[in-house]
């Protein structure tokens, strides 16, 4: 028999508190026999664990299944069961924290609830299956156009850099070596000499060409990624990178054009450059979108919310740039570096077709046809 | 370090509150070191495989010539692909864990406690290029980690992610902790009832924690803790001397735990 004498501490449970609230508005009740609710509320942890453990184990097993196959879509029955188990385990956690507070089991349940919570409440957009054709024909060009100002700024900065490089070379030709980075030191050679040497080489002279192309491809991919991620530093370094790379192109273009090697230059750069340069501009575009997000102009959202909004667009832009770079890499590896004059018209023609197609794709691709009434 | 938070607190729509411990910069550095070593090893392995093919084809007239140059290009591309793709693929396939993070028991999660999306995985790994500046010293990432409340590098901020510590998720077998080998209090059920009546849930929680975690304590701390707990429980419900004689403080507290937790009262 439990002692309920004056020396014992009063236990206030929810039920007692509720009774007290009621007593303020209603006449006092006659003395009641002690209710079992007034007993100290301490959980029989062992019994509790024995009873609930099968449910926790089942939830852990379902979680393991889902975590091992991130793309798996569970059947409806399994999803319902998962939700039930999650709710039951959540309730167990609350019970354990309130009444027993046993540290190890509480930690175990917290972990289980945390993992289940992350599966249940994950971003709904992720479950929409990725449709490559739709992405290619609609999402990418539409996203590109949505941020066209950023693209214009990126492109403009690059060509201002190119004009600067060309202008600098016109003023002081000897400064050419200062502009060319060490890994491209072969560009220091006089263009006409290089053209003469390259045009004499056989078509099957493989040595070094693929390696050089691979080097260029990885370099350009790094430049594209860097122009994007440096947008995080409020866009300053994105502008610097675009300007610097523009300067290099400006120097090379001026050098070849002033030496009368315009045809060689076009046949060399246009086939891959028609995709490679736009890819870098798109990287810069993504960087400037990030910079705008950092400044947060025109919105009261917090930084993390602003980033959450642009994440999809960033990925689309960088995905599009990556595709362009892959194609540019293939062309550069297998076509651009072969300098047989017989192929110049074909190479220039291909480059022109590619560039025109890309412009048309990015400006017109994915536009929905206007309603006849709208057209009127 | 500005007002660091060591845990990520989450309150679910169901009203459940739980906390996830955030990884320390030191454990993240160790995980990174392991991952870098793996990337280097993987690259060397791939280069060796390509070289092996090169040796095999070297005698073939045209193919050998093509392959020798093509393989050099392939090595450059592979090296780049492995360095950028390792983090992305492992974090996506293993729910936010690279091999280094697995070893260090870390995991990347969404900063709201949700699981990682592919977008987040790609963005946080692309931002590595920025975090590792200057060169590959991870200075920017390190500064960001030191300055942000939840130890996030720039990639984590952009992707909305956090690196957390994995906690042991195996429930302990409570029976051995809670059930005293011989609970001498059980012979006096009325006194046991008094003990239950006078013990608050907070005190019960304290007893259970002390019993289940007693092996983590140093001997002196263990003696002191159980001595204080035993004194406290002696003061709220006194058991006769013939029951408690020769009973150590720790055994006394274990008897209290057995009395409190072997009774279904909910």
HADDOCK unambig.tbl for C-alpha pairs under 7 A between the chains (distance, minus, plus):
assign (segid A and resid 1 and name CA) (segid B and resid 190 and name CA) 5.20 0.50 0.50
assign (segid A and resid 1 and name CA) (segid B and resid 193 and name CA) 6.36 0.50 0.50
assign (segid A and resid 2 and name CA) (segid B and resid 190 and name CA) 6.28 0.50 0.50
assign (segid A and resid 2 and name CA) (segid B and resid 193 and name CA) 4.86 0.50 0.50
assign (segid A and resid 2 and name CA) (segid B and resid 194 and name CA) 5.02 0.50 0.50
assign (segid A and resid 2 and name CA) (segid B and resid 197 and name CA) 6.49 0.50 0.50
assign (segid A and resid 3 and name CA) (segid B and resid 194 and name CA) 5.59 0.50 0.50
assign (segid A and resid 8 and name CA) (segid B and resid 198 and name CA) 6.00 0.50 0.50
assign (segid A and resid 9 and name CA) (segid B and resid 198 and name CA) 6.15 0.50 0.50
assign (segid A and resid 39 and name CA) (segid B and resid 197 and name CA) 6.47 0.50 0.50
assign (segid A and resid 40 and name CA) (segid B and resid 196 and name CA) 6.58 0.50 0.50
assign (segid A and resid 40 and name CA) (segid B and resid 197 and name CA) 5.70 0.50 0.50
assign (segid A and resid 40 and name CA) (segid B and resid 200 and name CA) 6.73 0.50 0.50
assign (segid A and resid 41 and name CA) (segid B and resid 201 and name CA) 6.63 0.50 0.50
assign (segid A and resid 41 and name CA) (segid B and resid 265 and name CA) 6.25 0.50 0.50
assign (segid A and resid 41 and name CA) (segid B and resid 266 and name CA) 6.30 0.50 0.50
assign (segid A and resid 42 and name CA) (segid B and resid 201 and name CA) 6.00 0.50 0.50
assign (segid A and resid 42 and name CA) (segid B and resid 261 and name CA) 6.94 0.50 0.50
assign (segid A and resid 42 and name CA) (segid B and resid 265 and name CA) 6.29 0.50 0.50
assign (segid A and resid 43 and name CA) (segid B and resid 261 and name CA) 6.27 0.50 0.50
assign (segid A and resid 43 and name CA) (segid B and resid 264 and name CA) 6.20 0.50 0.50
assign (segid A and resid 43 and name CA) (segid B and resid 265 and name CA) 6.27 0.50 0.50
assign (segid A and resid 43 and name CA) (segid B and resid 266 and name CA) 6.13 0.50 0.50
assign (segid A and resid 44 and name CA) (segid B and resid 261 and name CA) 4.53 0.50 0.50
assign (segid A and resid 44 and name CA) (segid B and resid 262 and name CA) 5.28 0.50 0.50
assign (segid A and resid 44 and name CA) (segid B and resid 263 and name CA) 5.31 0.50 0.50
assign (segid A and resid 44 and name CA) (segid B and resid 264 and name CA) 4.88 0.50 0.50
assign (segid A and resid 45 and name CA) (segid B and resid 261 and name CA) 6.02 0.50 0.50
assign (segid A and resid 46 and name CA) (segid B and resid 174 and name CA) 6.25 0.50 0.50
assign (segid A and resid 46 and name CA) (segid B and resid 175 and name CA) 6.37 0.50 0.50
assign (segid A and resid 67 and name CA) (segid B and resid 95 and name CA) 6.41 0.50 0.50
assign (segid A and resid 90 and name CA) (segid B and resid 16 and name CA) 6.30 0.50 0.50
assign (segid A and resid 94 and name CA) (segid B and resid 16 and name CA) 6.55 0.50 0.50
assign (segid A and resid 99 and name CA) (segid B and resid 201 and name CA) 6.05 0.50 0.50
assign (segid A and resid 100 and name CA) (segid B and resid 201 and name CA) 6.71 0.50 0.50
assign (segid A and resid 100 and name CA) (segid B and resid 204 and name CA) 6.97 0.50 0.50
assign (segid A and resid 100 and name CA) (segid B and resid 205 and name CA) 5.47 0.50 0.50
assign (segid A and resid 101 and name CA) (segid B and resid 205 and name CA) 5.20 0.50 0.50
assign (segid A and resid 102 and name CA) (segid B and resid 205 and name CA) 6.26 0.50 0.50
assign (segid A and resid 102 and name CA) (segid B and resid 208 and name CA) 6.08 0.50 0.50
assign (segid A and resid 102 and name CA) (segid B and resid 209 and name CA) 5.99 0.50 0.50
assign (segid A and resid 103 and name CA) (segid B and resid 209 and name CA) 6.16 0.50 0.50
assign (segid A and resid 104 and name CA) (segid B and resid 171 and name CA) 6.38 0.50 0.50
assign (segid A and resid 104 and name CA) (segid B and resid 172 and name CA) 6.39 0.50 0.50
assign (segid A and resid 105 and name CA) (segid B and resid 171 and name CA) 5.20 0.50 0.50
assign (segid A and resid 105 and name CA) (segid B and resid 172 and name CA) 6.62 0.50 0.50
assign (segid A and resid 108 and name CA) (segid B and resid 168 and name CA) 6.97 0.50 0.50
assign (segid A and resid 108 and name CA) (segid B and resid 169 and name CA) 4.69 0.50 0.50
assign (segid A and resid 108 and name CA) (segid B and resid 170 and name CA) 6.14 0.50 0.50
assign (segid A and resid 108 and name CA) (segid B and resid 171 and name CA) 5.70 0.50 0.50
assign (segid A and resid 110 and name CA) (segid B and resid 18 and name CA) 5.74 0.50 0.50
assign (segid A and resid 111 and name CA) (segid B and resid 169 and name CA) 6.40 0.50 0.50
assign (segid A and resid 117 and name CA) (segid B and resid 114 and name CA) 6.81 0.50 0.50
assign (segid A and resid 118 and name CA) (segid B and resid 113 and name CA) 5.91 0.50 0.50
assign (segid A and resid 118 and name CA) (segid B and resid 114 and name CA) 3.69 0.50 0.50
assign (segid A and resid 118 and name CA) (segid B and resid 115 and name CA) 4.86 0.50 0.50
assign (segid A and resid 119 and name CA) (segid B and resid 114 and name CA) 6.73 0.50 0.50
assign (segid A and resid 119 and name CA) (segid B and resid 115 and name CA) 6.19 0.50 0.50
assign (segid A and resid 121 and name CA) (segid B and resid 114 and name CA) 6.50 0.50 0.50
assign (segid A and resid 122 and name CA) (segid B and resid 114 and name CA) 5.46 0.50 0.50
assign (segid A and resid 122 and name CA) (segid B and resid 115 and name CA) 6.09 0.50 0.50
assign (segid A and resid 126 and name CA) (segid B and resid 117 and name CA) 6.67 0.50 0.50
assign (segid A and resid 206 and name CA) (segid B and resid 66 and name CA) 6.53 0.50 0.50
assign (segid A and resid 206 and name CA) (segid B and resid 69 and name CA) 6.44 0.50 0.50
assign (segid A and resid 207 and name CA) (segid B and resid 69 and name CA) 5.71 0.50 0.50
assign (segid A and resid 208 and name CA) (segid B and resid 69 and name CA) 5.97 0.50 0.50
assign (segid A and resid 210 and name CA) (segid B and resid 69 and name CA) 6.00 0.50 0.50
assign (segid A and resid 210 and name CA) (segid B and resid 70 and name CA) 5.52 0.50 0.50
assign (segid A and resid 210 and name CA) (segid B and resid 73 and name CA) 5.21 0.50 0.50
assign (segid A and resid 211 and name CA) (segid B and resid 69 and name CA) 6.39 0.50 0.50
assign (segid A and resid 211 and name CA) (segid B and resid 70 and name CA) 6.74 0.50 0.50
assign (segid A and resid 211 and name CA) (segid B and resid 72 and name CA) 5.31 0.50 0.50
assign (segid A and resid 211 and name CA) (segid B and resid 73 and name CA) 3.77 0.50 0.50
assign (segid A and resid 214 and name CA) (segid B and resid 73 and name CA) 4.90 0.50 0.50
assign (segid A and resid 214 and name CA) (segid B and resid 76 and name CA) 6.20 0.50 0.50
assign (segid A and resid 214 and name CA) (segid B and resid 77 and name CA) 6.01 0.50 0.50
assign (segid A and resid 215 and name CA) (segid B and resid 76 and name CA) 6.56 0.50 0.50
assign (segid A and resid 218 and name CA) (segid B and resid 77 and name CA) 6.55 0.50 0.50
assign (segid A and resid 218 and name CA) (segid B and resid 80 and name CA) 6.85 0.50 0.50
assign (segid A and resid 226 and name CA) (segid B and resid 129 and name CA) 6.78 0.50 0.50
assign (segid A and resid 229 and name CA) (segid B and resid 127 and name CA) 5.74 0.50 0.50
assign (segid A and resid 229 and name CA) (segid B and resid 130 and name CA) 6.20 0.50 0.50
assign (segid A and resid 230 and name CA) (segid B and resid 130 and name CA) 6.56 0.50 0.50
assign (segid A and resid 304 and name CA) (segid B and resid 160 and name CA) 6.32 0.50 0.50
assign (segid A and resid 307 and name CA) (segid B and resid 158 and name CA) 6.12 0.50 0.50
assign (segid A and resid 311 and name CA) (segid B and resid 119 and name CA) 6.96 0.50 0.50
assign (segid A and resid 312 and name CA) (segid B and resid 119 and name CA) 6.96 0.50 0.50
assign (segid A and resid 315 and name CA) (segid B and resid 119 and name CA) 6.71 0.50 0.50
